[in-house]
Amino acid sequence: MALDHVGGTNGSGELPQADGGLVLDSETLTRLRKQVDLVASELRDSSASAAKVRQQIVARDAYGSANLAHADDLSKAYDKARVELERYVRIFGEQLESLSLVVEMSKKGFDNAEEEQIARFHKLQENARENYRTPEPRPDTRDERATGTGTEAENY
């Protein structure tokens, strides 16, 4: 199984030189992998880890009595935000793992990568594609007064 969409090495253990002159040796890639692994480790140990976010459940009663009109809405909004945060943390962790795998595979050349590494990389990329959401269009942030009719003073 080859990583046909990811380049290989030039035979010297270095990545081929791109137009921008980027050449990475094995030592540089090792340092990058250590940095990526450190970030992933810090995430796992932080209060933002998927496991800890999953535990941050707030009971409906914490938002007020049943008579409080917006308590249910607030509870549902929190639960929805927590579930989305869990998803983001998981996706971020998977992308860190993916980056770490690519760095490791590139050190020995993608053609020499282990089948298990390649399969895991493809699974992580599949998960990323499945979870990708096209961003909502941003509202036009231009000042509409700049294209007005000359009666903008009325709006102030």
C-alpha positions as CSV (number, residue, x, y, z in Angstrom):
1,M,0.0,0.0,0.0
2,A,1.7,3.2,-1.1
3,L,1.1,6.8,-0.1
4,D,0.8,8.0,-3.6
5,H,-0.5,11.4,-2.7
6,V,2.4,12.0,-0.3
7,G,5.9,12.4,-1.7
8,G,8.8,10.1,-0.8
9,T,12.4,10.9,-0.1
10,N,15.1,11.6,-2.7
11,G,17.1,8.6,-1.6
12,S,19.4,10.5,0.8
13,G,16.9,10.5,3.7
14,E,15.9,14.0,2.9
15,L,12.6,15.2,1.4
16,P,12.9,16.4,-2.1
17,Q,13.5,20.1,-2.5
18,A,10.3,22.0,-3.4
19,D,10.2,25.3,-5.2
20,G,10.7,27.1,-1.9
21,G,13.9,25.2,-1.2
22,L,12.5,23.2,1.8
23,V,14.8,20.3,2.7
24,L,14.2,18.4,5.9
25,D,16.7,15.9,7.3
26,S,16.0,13.1,9.7
27,E,17.1,15.1,12.7
28,T,14.7,18.0,11.9
29,L,11.9,15.5,11.4
30,T,12.7,13.8,14.7
31,R,12.5,17.2,16.5
32,L,9.2,18.0,14.8
33,R,7.8,14.7,15.9
34,K,8.9,15.2,19.5
35,Q,7.2,18.6,19.5
36,V,4.0,17.2,18.0
37,D,4.0,14.3,20.5
38,L,4.6,16.8,23.3
39,V,1.5,18.9,22.3
40,A,-0.6,15.7,22.0
41,S,0.6,14.6,25.5
42,E,-0.1,18.0,27.0
43,L,-3.6,17.8,25.5
44,R,-4.2,14.4,26.9
45,D,-3.1,15.6,30.4
46,S,-5.1,18.8,30.3
47,S,-8.6,19.7,31.4
48,A,-9.3,20.0,27.6
49,S,-8.7,16.3,27.0
50,A,-11.6,14.3,25.5
51,A,-12.0,12.3,28.6
52,K,-12.2,15.3,30.9
53,V,-14.5,17.2,28.6
54,R,-16.8,14.2,28.5
55,Q,-17.0,14.3,32.4
56,Q,-17.9,18.0,32.5
57,I,-21.6,17.3,32.7
58,V,-23.8,19.9,34.4
59,A,-27.1,18.7,35.8
60,R,-30.2,20.4,34.6
61,D,-31.0,21.5,38.2
62,A,-27.9,23.7,38.2
63,Y,-29.5,26.1,35.9
64,G,-32.4,26.8,38.2
65,S,-35.8,25.5,39.2
66,A,-38.3,24.0,36.7
67,N,-40.1,27.4,36.9
68,L,-37.1,29.2,35.3
69,A,-38.2,29.5,31.7
70,H,-34.8,29.5,30.1
71,A,-33.1,26.8,32.3
72,D,-34.0,24.0,29.8
73,D,-32.6,26.0,26.9
74,L,-29.4,26.8,28.8
75,S,-29.0,23.2,29.8
76,K,-29.5,22.0,26.2
77,A,-27.1,24.7,24.8
78,Y,-24.4,23.6,27.3
79,D,-24.8,20.0,26.4
80,K,-24.6,20.7,22.7
81,A,-21.5,22.9,23.2
82,R,-19.8,20.1,25.3
83,V,-20.5,17.5,22.7
84,E,-19.1,19.7,20.0
85,L,-16.0,20.4,22.1
86,E,-15.5,16.7,22.6
87,R,-15.6,16.2,18.9
88,Y,-13.1,19.1,18.2
89,V,-10.7,17.7,20.8
90,R,-10.9,14.2,19.3
91,I,-10.4,15.6,15.8
92,F,-7.4,17.7,16.9
93,G,-5.9,14.8,18.7
94,E,-6.3,12.6,15.6
95,Q,-4.7,15.3,13.4
96,L,-1.7,15.5,15.8
97,E,-1.4,11.7,15.5
98,S,-1.6,12.0,11.7
99,L,1.1,14.6,11.6
100,S,3.3,12.4,13.9
101,L,2.7,9.4,11.6
102,V,3.7,11.4,8.5
103,V,6.8,12.7,10.1
104,E,7.8,9.1,11.2
105,M,7.1,7.6,7.8
106,S,8.9,10.4,6.0
107,K,12.1,9.7,7.9
108,K,12.4,6.2,6.4
109,G,10.7,7.1,3.1
110,F,7.0,6.6,2.4
111,D,7.7,3.6,0.2
112,N,9.3,1.9,3.2
113,A,6.5,2.8,5.7
114,E,4.9,-0.1,7.6
115,E,1.4,-1.2,6.4
116,E,0.0,-0.6,9.9
117,Q,1.2,3.1,9.9
118,I,-0.2,3.6,6.4
119,A,-3.6,2.1,7.3
120,R,-3.8,4.2,10.5
121,F,-2.8,7.4,8.6
122,H,-5.6,6.7,6.0
123,K,-8.1,6.0,8.7
124,L,-7.3,9.3,10.4
125,Q,-7.6,11.2,7.1
126,E,-10.9,9.5,6.5
127,N,-12.1,10.6,9.9
128,A,-11.0,14.1,9.1
129,R,-12.9,14.2,5.8
130,E,-16.0,12.8,7.5
131,N,-15.9,15.4,10.2
132,Y,-15.1,18.3,8.0
133,R,-17.8,20.9,7.8
134,T,-17.8,23.6,5.2
135,P,-17.5,26.9,7.1
136,E,-20.6,29.0,7.2
137,P,-20.3,32.0,4.9
138,R,-19.1,35.0,6.9
139,P,-21.4,38.1,6.8
140,D,-20.1,40.9,4.7
141,T,-18.0,43.0,7.1
142,R,-17.7,46.0,4.8
143,D,-19.1,49.1,6.2
144,E,-22.4,49.6,4.3
145,R,-22.2,53.3,5.0
146,A,-19.2,53.5,2.6
147,T,-21.5,52.6,-0.3
148,G,-24.5,54.6,0.9
149,T,-26.5,57.4,-0.8
150,G,-25.1,60.3,1.1
151,T,-27.8,60.3,3.8
152,E,-25.8,58.3,6.3
153,A,-26.2,61.0,9.0
154,E,-29.8,59.9,9.4
155,N,-28.5,56.5,10.7
156,Y,-26.6,58.0,13.6
